[in-house]
Amino acid sequence: MNVTEFHFELPTELIAQAPLPERSASRLLVMDRNTGTLADRRFAELDQLLEPGDLLVFNDTRVIPARLHAEKATGGRVEILIERVLEDGAALAQLGANRKPAAGSLLRERETGVEIEVEGRVDEFWRIRRIDGGDWFGLLERAGHMPLPPYIERADDAADRERYQTTYARVPGAVAAPTAGLHFDLALFDRLDARGVRRAFCTLHVGAGTFQPVRVDRVEQHRMHPEWLQVGAELVEAVAATRARGGRVVAVGTTSVRALESAAAAGNGELAPFAGDSRLFIYPGYEFRVVNGLVTNFHLPGSTLMMLVSAFSSRNRILAAYRHAVEQRYRFFSYGDAMVML
């Protein structure tokens, strides 16, 4: 397959630049994954589309304020986007500068004065370390900015600390939000509980690679960035219980899909507890082992996420759904509207 087969036309004015005042006030495009039949609803009505005994699986990763502003000894500015904090105290990061700093050079974080050594390249990232040996997460909480996606053409503000975060975010480590979960608020959770819809949690720390363009022509040649995930025994038991009672496993977001399917792949096709990195790339032709339904936002043209949702239904059905969403003026991407495939 060619990457261009997953492109579509999107007017730039449909790219949401800010969230709605209420999380569940978003629109919801309902799609039958087998037929492509569409219906326009509100996200607050999700409980009406699910059945008692269905299981919603959420990604409880927490977005860290991963963007730092620093400068070189020469005064040149450098933007640091932390990708991952390593066990030895170093971190992997993307460095944005007119001229990339050399290995061994020092950077100074502009707000706190903390000095950071650039140790060298590791694949597409830079390995960096605090000279004082201090905690990265503490520095990010003091001086970091929320890493809004590149298509949001404004600086982050105080409101993004709360709104670019799910209400159930628990485990710090993501540099991008699992955006399908942004639509859930306490009132909707109450209605889902009353409906008898169960919930369970996995963790997948979304990396900055989720926004990187696919740089090959053929889909099959693409290599995913590694992302750390954990699927615990409690989730595995919840999935087994759901299957036993005839319910559906509905993943909230593509990250939940990748976590569940990665754990199943590690278990030779059977879902089992798993913790570690995954490079699982899901595109049309993939056989899903765990997931029966998917709640997701609208994704970038030609992205790996477009390929994943196309695998869950079909490329033609997804492109038809996206054309409908454009015609009906749905809001796109992280702060936009959502769709559910059942």
ABEGO torsion letter per residue (X at the ends): XBAAAABBBBBAAABBABBBABAAABBBBBBBAAAGBBBBBBAAAAAAABBBGBBBBBBABBBBBABBBBBBAAGBBBBBBBABBBAAGBBBBBBBBABBBBBGBBBBBAAAGBBBBBAEBBEABBBBBBAAGBBAAAAAAAABBBBBBAABBBBBBAAAAAAABBAABABBGBABBBAAAAABBAAAAAAAAAAGBBBBBBBBBBBAAAABBBABABAAABBBBBBBBBBBAAAAAAAAAAAAAGBBBBBBEAAAAAAAAAAAAAAGGBBBBBBEBBABBBBBGBBBAABABBBBBBBBBGBAAAAAAAAABBAAAAAAAAAAAAAAGBBBEAABBBBBBX
